[in-house]
């Protein structure tokens, strides 16, 4: 899966960016994100993390 912006992921999931940010605070997702060197305000997420998020929240790309 390719890297993408948080806003792109929110659009693909059909939710607002604010809702996506709440989803990213889920303990499981936080545990997965800890494995990556991300800054607090990073807008683009790596593809492998996008895949984990999509599997967890059952987000399907057309």
PDB file of N, CA, C and O in Angstrom, chain B, residues numbered from 101:
ATOM      1  N   UNK B 101       0.845  -1.162   0.000  1.00  0.00           N
ATOM      2  CA  UNK B 101       0.000   0.000   0.000  1.00  0.00           C
ATOM      3  C   UNK B 101       0.898   1.235   0.000  1.00  0.00           C
ATOM      4  O   UNK B 101       1.986   1.218   0.576  1.00  0.00           O
ATOM      5  N   UNK B 102       0.444   2.292  -0.641  1.00  0.00           N
ATOM      6  CA  UNK B 102       1.259   3.508  -0.759  1.00  0.00           C
ATOM      7  C   UNK B 102       1.067   4.418   0.453  1.00  0.00           C
ATOM      8  O   UNK B 102       0.054   4.348   1.149  1.00  0.00           O
ATOM      9  N   UNK B 103       2.045   5.260   0.682  1.00  0.00           N
ATOM     10  CA  UNK B 103       1.932   6.274   1.737  1.00  0.00           C
ATOM     11  C   UNK B 103       0.856   7.269   1.331  1.00  0.00           C
ATOM     12  O   UNK B 103       0.667   7.538   0.144  1.00  0.00           O
ATOM     13  N   UNK B 104       0.158   7.811   2.309  1.00  0.00           N
ATOM     14  CA  UNK B 104      -0.877   8.790   1.988  1.00  0.00           C
ATOM     15  C   UNK B 104      -1.082   9.775   3.120  1.00  0.00           C
ATOM     16  O   UNK B 104      -0.697   9.539   4.265  1.00  0.00           O
ATOM     17  N   UNK B 105      -1.703  10.886   2.760  1.00  0.00           N
ATOM     18  CA  UNK B 105      -2.022  11.910   3.742  1.00  0.00           C
ATOM     19  C   UNK B 105      -3.163  11.439   4.630  1.00  0.00           C
ATOM     20  O   UNK B 105      -3.994  10.632   4.214  1.00  0.00           O
ATOM     21  N   UNK B 106      -3.195  11.947   5.848  1.00  0.00           N
ATOM     22  CA  UNK B 106      -4.283  11.612   6.767  1.00  0.00           C
ATOM     23  C   UNK B 106      -5.623  12.045   6.179  1.00  0.00           C
ATOM     24  O   UNK B 106      -6.627  11.353   6.345  1.00  0.00           O
ATOM     25  N   UNK B 107      -5.642  13.175   5.502  1.00  0.00           N
ATOM     26  CA  UNK B 107      -6.886  13.662   4.897  1.00  0.00           C
ATOM     27  C   UNK B 107      -7.366  12.725   3.788  1.00  0.00           C
ATOM     28  O   UNK B 107      -8.571  12.527   3.628  1.00  0.00           O
ATOM     29  N   UNK B 108      -6.435  12.144   3.017  1.00  0.00           N
ATOM     30  CA  UNK B 108      -6.800  11.176   1.981  1.00  0.00           C
ATOM     31  C   UNK B 108      -7.395   9.913   2.606  1.00  0.00           C
ATOM     32  O   UNK B 108      -8.372   9.357   2.105  1.00  0.00           O
ATOM     33  N   UNK B 109      -6.795   9.479   3.694  1.00  0.00           N
ATOM     34  CA  UNK B 109      -7.291   8.297   4.387  1.00  0.00           C
ATOM     35  C   UNK B 109      -8.682   8.546   4.954  1.00  0.00           C
ATOM     36  O   UNK B 109      -9.553   7.680   4.873  1.00  0.00           O
ATOM     37  N   UNK B 110      -8.893   9.723   5.524  1.00  0.00           N
ATOM     38  CA  UNK B 110     -10.207  10.075   6.066  1.00  0.00           C
ATOM     39  C   UNK B 110     -11.257  10.077   4.956  1.00  0.00           C
ATOM     40  O   UNK B 110     -12.360   9.566   5.150  1.00  0.00           O
ATOM     41  N   UNK B 111     -10.931  10.638   3.812  1.00  0.00           N
ATOM     42  CA  UNK B 111     -11.852  10.672   2.675  1.00  0.00           C
ATOM     43  C   UNK B 111     -12.176   9.253   2.212  1.00  0.00           C
ATOM     44  O   UNK B 111     -13.332   8.942   1.928  1.00  0.00           O
ATOM     45  N   UNK B 112     -11.167   8.398   2.134  1.00  0.00           N
ATOM     46  CA  UNK B 112     -11.373   7.010   1.721  1.00  0.00           C
ATOM     47  C   UNK B 112     -12.263   6.260   2.712  1.00  0.00           C
ATOM     48  O   UNK B 112     -13.032   5.382   2.322  1.00  0.00           O
ATOM     49  N   UNK B 113     -12.154   6.612   3.995  1.00  0.00           N
ATOM     50  CA  UNK B 113     -12.954   5.952   5.030  1.00  0.00           C
ATOM     51  C   UNK B 113     -14.355   6.548   5.122  1.00  0.00           C
ATOM     52  O   UNK B 113     -15.240   5.969   5.752  1.00  0.00           O
ATOM     53  N   UNK B 114     -14.555   7.711   4.490  1.00  0.00           N
ATOM     54  CA  UNK B 114     -15.859   8.361   4.534  1.00  0.00           C
ATOM     55  C   UNK B 114     -16.136   9.079   5.839  1.00  0.00           C
ATOM     56  O   UNK B 114     -17.289   9.225   6.247  1.00  0.00           O
ATOM     57  N   UNK B 115     -15.066   9.531   6.497  1.00  0.00           N
ATOM     58  CA  UNK B 115     -15.203  10.250   7.767  1.00  0.00           C
ATOM     59  C   UNK B 115     -14.435  11.565   7.681  1.00  0.00           C
ATOM     60  O   UNK B 115     -13.657  11.779   6.752  1.00  0.00           O
ATOM     61  N   UNK B 116     -14.658  12.435   8.649  1.00  0.00           N
ATOM     62  CA  UNK B 116     -13.908  13.689   8.699  1.00  0.00           C
ATOM     63  C   UNK B 116     -12.493  13.421   9.218  1.00  0.00           C
ATOM     64  O   UNK B 116     -12.217  12.377   9.807  1.00  0.00           O
ATOM     65  N   UNK B 117     -11.614  14.382   8.984  1.00  0.00           N
ATOM     66  CA  UNK B 117     -10.250  14.244   9.478  1.00  0.00           C
ATOM     67  C   UNK B 117     -10.241  14.214  11.006  1.00  0.00           C
ATOM     68  O   UNK B 117      -9.413  13.537  11.615  1.00  0.00           O
ATOM     69  N   UNK B 118     -11.157  14.945  11.613  1.00  0.00           N
ATOM     70  CA  UNK B 118     -11.269  14.966  13.075  1.00  0.00           C
ATOM     71  C   UNK B 118     -11.615  13.577  13.609  1.00  0.00           C
ATOM     72  O   UNK B 118     -11.051  13.147  14.615  1.00  0.00           O
ATOM     73  N   UNK B 119     -12.529  12.876  12.952  1.00  0.00           N
ATOM     74  CA  UNK B 119     -12.901  11.513  13.357  1.00  0.00           C
ATOM     75  C   UNK B 119     -11.721  10.568  13.172  1.00  0.00           C
ATOM     76  O   UNK B 119     -11.463   9.717  14.023  1.00  0.00           O
ATOM     77  N   UNK B 120     -11.006  10.715  12.064  1.00  0.00           N
ATOM     78  CA  UNK B 120      -9.827   9.877  11.836  1.00  0.00           C
ATOM     79  C   UNK B 120      -8.812  10.078  12.947  1.00  0.00           C
ATOM     80  O   UNK B 120      -8.194   9.116  13.404  1.00  0.00           O
ATOM     81  N   UNK B 121      -8.632  11.316  13.387  1.00  0.00           N
ATOM     82  CA  UNK B 121      -7.681  11.588  14.454  1.00  0.00           C
ATOM     83  C   UNK B 121      -8.092  10.878  15.751  1.00  0.00           C
ATOM     84  O   UNK B 121      -7.233  10.420  16.505  1.00  0.00           O
ATOM     85  N   UNK B 122      -9.392  10.787  16.009  1.00  0.00           N
ATOM     86  CA  UNK B 122      -9.871  10.043  17.175  1.00  0.00           C
ATOM     87  C   UNK B 122      -9.574   8.562  17.017  1.00  0.00           C
ATOM     88  O   UNK B 122      -9.183   7.893  17.973  1.00  0.00           O
ATOM     89  N   UNK B 123      -9.763   8.049  15.798  1.00  0.00           N
ATOM     90  CA  UNK B 123      -9.471   6.639  15.536  1.00  0.00           C
ATOM     91  C   UNK B 123      -7.990   6.341  15.778  1.00  0.00           C
ATOM     92  O   UNK B 123      -7.646   5.274  16.285  1.00  0.00           O
ATOM     93  N   UNK B 124      -7.125   7.271  15.420  1.00  0.00           N
ATOM     94  CA  UNK B 124      -5.683   7.056  15.574  1.00  0.00           C
ATOM     95  C   UNK B 124      -5.252   7.035  17.033  1.00  0.00           C
ATOM     96  O   UNK B 124      -4.122   6.652  17.337  1.00  0.00           O
ATOM     97  N   UNK B 125      -6.129   7.439  17.935  1.00  0.00           N
ATOM     98  CA  UNK B 125      -5.832   7.401  19.377  1.00  0.00           C
ATOM     99  C   UNK B 125      -6.203   6.060  20.006  1.00  0.00           C
ATOM    100  O   UNK B 125      -5.993   5.860  21.202  1.00  0.00           O
ATOM    101  N   UNK B 126      -6.751   5.143  19.213  1.00  0.00           N
ATOM    102  CA  UNK B 126      -7.080   3.798  19.682  1.00  0.00           C
ATOM    103  C   UNK B 126      -5.789   3.141  20.198  1.00  0.00           C
ATOM    104  O   UNK B 126      -4.748   3.256  19.551  1.00  0.00           O
ATOM    105  N   UNK B 127      -5.838   2.457  21.346  1.00  0.00           N
ATOM    106  CA  UNK B 127      -4.624   1.851  21.909  1.00  0.00           C
ATOM    107  C   UNK B 127      -3.884   0.910  20.949  1.00  0.00           C
ATOM    108  O   UNK B 127      -2.653   0.920  20.904  1.00  0.00           O
ATOM    109  N   UNK B 128      -4.609   0.113  20.195  1.00  0.00           N
ATOM    110  CA  UNK B 128      -3.966  -0.797  19.246  1.00  0.00           C
ATOM    111  C   UNK B 128      -3.224  -0.011  18.169  1.00  0.00           C
ATOM    112  O   UNK B 128      -2.086  -0.336  17.830  1.00  0.00           O
ATOM    113  N   UNK B 129      -3.871   1.023  17.634  1.00  0.00           N
ATOM    114  CA  UNK B 129      -3.251   1.827  16.590  1.00  0.00           C
ATOM    115  C   UNK B 129      -2.054   2.589  17.164  1.00  0.00           C
ATOM    116  O   UNK B 129      -1.026   2.714  16.499  1.00  0.00           O
ATOM    117  N   UNK B 130      -2.179   3.093  18.383  1.00  0.00           N
ATOM    118  CA  UNK B 130      -1.059   3.789  19.028  1.00  0.00           C
ATOM    119  C   UNK B 130       0.145   2.856  19.183  1.00  0.00           C
ATOM    120  O   UNK B 130       1.288   3.268  18.985  1.00  0.00           O
ATOM    121  N   UNK B 131      -0.120   1.611  19.535  1.00  0.00           N
ATOM    122  CA  UNK B 131       0.948   0.617  19.675  1.00  0.00           C
ATOM    123  C   UNK B 131       1.647   0.396  18.335  1.00  0.00           C
ATOM    124  O   UNK B 131       2.874   0.302  18.278  1.00  0.00           O
ATOM    125  N   UNK B 132       0.874   0.312  17.267  1.00  0.00           N
ATOM    126  CA  UNK B 132       1.441   0.113  15.935  1.00  0.00           C
ATOM    127  C   UNK B 132       2.207   1.349  15.471  1.00  0.00           C
ATOM    128  O   UNK B 132       3.264   1.227  14.851  1.00  0.00           O
ATOM    129  N   UNK B 133       1.686   2.529  15.765  1.00  0.00           N
ATOM    130  CA  UNK B 133       2.338   3.770  15.356  1.00  0.00           C
ATOM    131  C   UNK B 133       3.658   3.984  16.086  1.00  0.00           C
ATOM    132  O   UNK B 133       4.559   4.641  15.566  1.00  0.00           O
ATOM    133  N   UNK B 134       3.771   3.435  17.282  1.00  0.00           N
ATOM    134  CA  UNK B 134       5.001   3.591  18.070  1.00  0.00           C
ATOM    135  C   UNK B 134       6.199   2.932  17.391  1.00  0.00           C
ATOM    136  O   UNK B 134       7.346   3.260  17.694  1.00  0.00           O
ATOM    137  N   UNK B 135       5.936   2.022  16.493  1.00  0.00           N
ATOM    138  CA  UNK B 135       7.014   1.321  15.779  1.00  0.00           C
ATOM    139  C   UNK B 135       7.638   2.164  14.674  1.00  0.00           C
ATOM    140  O   UNK B 135       8.670   1.792  14.114  1.00  0.00           O
ATOM    141  N   UNK B 136       7.017   3.297  14.357  1.00  0.00           N
ATOM    142  CA  UNK B 136       7.475   4.159  13.272  1.00  0.00           C
ATOM    143  C   UNK B 136       8.003   5.473  13.833  1.00  0.00           C
ATOM    144  O   UNK B 136       7.479   5.979  14.825  1.00  0.00           O
ATOM    145  N   UNK B 137       9.034   6.028  13.206  1.00  0.00           N
ATOM    146  CA  UNK B 137       9.560   7.325  13.665  1.00  0.00           C
ATOM    147  C   UNK B 137       8.699   8.467  13.110  1.00  0.00           C
ATOM    148  O   UNK B 137       9.074   9.111  12.130  1.00  0.00           O
ATOM    149  N   UNK B 138       7.556   8.712  13.735  1.00  0.00           N
ATOM    150  CA  UNK B 138       6.633   9.742  13.277  1.00  0.00           C
ATOM    151  C   UNK B 138       6.695  10.959  14.186  1.00  0.00           C
ATOM    152  O   UNK B 138       6.861  10.831  15.400  1.00  0.00           O
ATOM    153  N   UNK B 139       6.562  12.142  13.592  1.00  0.00           N
ATOM    154  CA  UNK B 139       6.477  13.345  14.409  1.00  0.00           C
ATOM    155  C   UNK B 139       5.015  13.532  14.823  1.00  0.00           C
ATOM    156  O   UNK B 139       4.120  12.921  14.239  1.00  0.00           O
ATOM    157  N   UNK B 140       4.782  14.354  15.806  1.00  0.00           N
ATOM    158  CA  UNK B 140       3.435  14.561  16.340  1.00  0.00           C
ATOM    159  C   UNK B 140       2.490  15.183  15.318  1.00  0.00           C
ATOM    160  O   UNK B 140       1.281  14.958  15.371  1.00  0.00           O
ATOM    161  N   UNK B 141       3.031  15.958  14.396  1.00  0.00           N
ATOM    162  CA  UNK B 141       2.182  16.669  13.440  1.00  0.00           C
ATOM    163  C   UNK B 141       2.369  16.180  12.005  1.00  0.00           C
ATOM    164  O   UNK B 141       2.062  16.899  11.054  1.00  0.00           O
ATOM    165  N   UNK B 142       2.864  14.977  11.856  1.00  0.00           N
ATOM    166  CA  UNK B 142       3.109  14.434  10.525  1.00  0.00           C
ATOM    167  C   UNK B 142       1.798  14.235   9.774  1.00  0.00           C
ATOM    168  O   UNK B 142       0.852  13.660  10.312  1.00  0.00           O
ATOM    169  N   UNK B 143       1.741  14.707   8.537  1.00  0.00           N
ATOM    170  CA  UNK B 143       0.519  14.610   7.743  1.00  0.00           C
ATOM    171  C   UNK B 143       0.485  13.353   6.880  1.00  0.00           C
ATOM    172  O   UNK B 143      -0.589  12.831   6.581  1.00  0.00           O
ATOM    173  N   UNK B 144       1.653  12.869   6.481  1.00  0.00           N
ATOM    174  CA  UNK B 144       1.723  11.705   5.606  1.00  0.00           C
ATOM    175  C   UNK B 144       2.156  10.481   6.409  1.00  0.00           C
ATOM    176  O   UNK B 144       3.145  10.519   7.141  1.00  0.00           O
ATOM    177  N   UNK B 145       1.400   9.402   6.259  1.00  0.00           N
ATOM    178  CA  UNK B 145       1.694   8.167   6.977  1.00  0.00           C
ATOM    179  C   UNK B 145       2.275   7.132   6.025  1.00  0.00           C
ATOM    180  O   UNK B 145       1.885   7.083   4.858  1.00  0.00           O
ATOM    181  N   UNK B 146       3.204   6.303   6.501  1.00  0.00           N
ATOM    182  CA  UNK B 146       3.803   5.282   5.636  1.00  0.00           C
ATOM    183  C   UNK B 146       2.780   4.226   5.221  1.00  0.00           C
ATOM    184  O   UNK B 146       1.813   3.960   5.936  1.00  0.00           O
ATOM    185  N   UNK B 147       3.011   3.632   4.055  1.00  0.00           N
ATOM    186  CA  UNK B 147       2.095   2.653   3.485  1.00  0.00           C
ATOM    187  C   UNK B 147       1.826   1.456   4.378  1.00  0.00           C
ATOM    188  O   UNK B 147       0.693   0.979   4.445  1.00  0.00           O
ATOM    189  N   UNK B 148       2.843   0.965   5.062  1.00  0.00           N
ATOM    190  CA  UNK B 148       2.644  -0.199   5.929  1.00  0.00           C
ATOM    191  C   UNK B 148       1.715   0.140   7.103  1.00  0.00           C
ATOM    192  O   UNK B 148       0.943  -0.711   7.546  1.00  0.00           O
ATOM    193  N   UNK B 149       1.784   1.365   7.603  1.00  0.00           N
ATOM    194  CA  UNK B 149       0.890   1.794   8.678  1.00  0.00           C
ATOM    195  C   UNK B 149      -0.528   2.011   8.136  1.00  0.00           C
ATOM    196  O   UNK B 149      -1.506   1.701   8.817  1.00  0.00           O
ATOM    197  N   UNK B 150      -0.639   2.536   6.933  1.00  0.00           N
ATOM    198  CA  UNK B 150      -1.947   2.704   6.290  1.00  0.00           C
ATOM    199  C   UNK B 150      -2.624   1.343   6.166  1.00  0.00           C
ATOM    200  O   UNK B 150      -3.825   1.217   6.405  1.00  0.00           O
ATOM    201  N   UNK B 151      -1.857   0.336   5.794  1.00  0.00           N
ATOM    202  CA  UNK B 151      -2.409  -1.021   5.647  1.00  0.00           C
ATOM    203  C   UNK B 151      -2.958  -1.519   6.988  1.00  0.00           C
ATOM    204  O   UNK B 151      -4.046  -2.094   7.031  1.00  0.00           O
ATOM    205  N   UNK B 152      -2.227  -1.308   8.070  1.00  0.00           N
ATOM    206  CA  UNK B 152      -2.657  -1.739   9.405  1.00  0.00           C
ATOM    207  C   UNK B 152      -3.952  -1.026   9.797  1.00  0.00           C
ATOM    208  O   UNK B 152      -4.885  -1.653  10.299  1.00  0.00           O
ATOM    209  N   UNK B 153      -4.002   0.283   9.566  1.00  0.00           N
ATOM    210  CA  UNK B 153      -5.193   1.067   9.906  1.00  0.00           C
ATOM    211  C   UNK B 153      -6.393   0.595   9.095  1.00  0.00           C
ATOM    212  O   UNK B 153      -7.492   0.443   9.628  1.00  0.00           O
ATOM    213  N   UNK B 154      -6.175   0.366   7.805  1.00  0.00           N
ATOM    214  CA  UNK B 154      -7.269  -0.082   6.929  1.00  0.00           C
ATOM    215  C   UNK B 154      -7.790  -1.455   7.340  1.00  0.00           C
ATOM    216  O   UNK B 154      -8.997  -1.697   7.301  1.00  0.00           O
ATOM    217  N   UNK B 155      -6.906  -2.341   7.727  1.00  0.00           N
ATOM    218  CA  UNK B 155      -7.333  -3.670   8.181  1.00  0.00           C
ATOM    219  C   UNK B 155      -8.097  -3.566   9.497  1.00  0.00           C
ATOM    220  O   UNK B 155      -9.099  -4.257   9.686  1.00  0.00           O
ATOM    221  N   UNK B 156      -7.639  -2.714  10.403  1.00  0.00           N
ATOM    222  CA  UNK B 156      -8.268  -2.577  11.716  1.00  0.00           C
ATOM    223  C   UNK B 156      -9.670  -1.983  11.604  1.00  0.00           C
ATOM    224  O   UNK B 156     -10.597  -2.436  12.275  1.00  0.00           O
ATOM    225  N   UNK B 157      -9.818  -0.970  10.758  1.00  0.00           N
ATOM    226  CA  UNK B 157     -11.109  -0.283  10.622  1.00  0.00           C
ATOM    227  C   UNK B 157     -11.902  -0.717   9.383  1.00  0.00           C
ATOM    228  O   UNK B 157     -12.932  -0.124   9.060  1.00  0.00           O
ATOM    229  N   UNK B 158     -11.420  -1.744   8.702  1.00  0.00           N
ATOM    230  CA  UNK B 158     -12.076  -2.307   7.514  1.00  0.00           C
ATOM    231  C   UNK B 158     -12.387  -1.196   6.491  1.00  0.00           C
ATOM    232  O   UNK B 158     -13.533  -0.994   6.089  1.00  0.00           O
ATOM    233  N   UNK B 159     -11.338  -0.500   6.097  1.00  0.00           N
ATOM    234  CA  UNK B 159     -11.439   0.543   5.074  1.00  0.00           C
ATOM    235  C   UNK B 159     -11.022  -0.095   3.763  1.00  0.00           C
ATOM    236  O   UNK B 159      -9.937  -0.667   3.659  1.00  0.00           O
ATOM    237  N   UNK B 160     -11.879   0.004   2.771  1.00  0.00           N
ATOM    238  CA  UNK B 160     -11.623  -0.608   1.468  1.00  0.00           C
ATOM    239  C   UNK B 160     -11.464   0.472   0.418  1.00  0.00           C
ATOM    240  O   UNK B 160     -12.300   1.367   0.302  1.00  0.00           O
ATOM    241  N   UNK B 161     -10.386   0.384  -0.347  1.00  0.00           N
ATOM    242  CA  UNK B 161     -10.168   1.335  -1.445  1.00  0.00           C
ATOM    243  C   UNK B 161     -10.730   0.731  -2.723  1.00  0.00           C
ATOM    244  O   UNK B 161     -10.506  -0.442  -3.022  1.00  0.00           O
ATOM    245  N   UNK B 162     -11.465   1.549  -3.472  1.00  0.00           N
ATOM    246  CA  UNK B 162     -12.038   1.073  -4.734  1.00  0.00           C
ATOM    247  C   UNK B 162     -11.012   1.042  -5.835  1.00  0.00           C
ATOM    248  O   UNK B 162     -11.327   0.666  -6.963  1.00  0.00           O
TER     249      UNK B 162
END
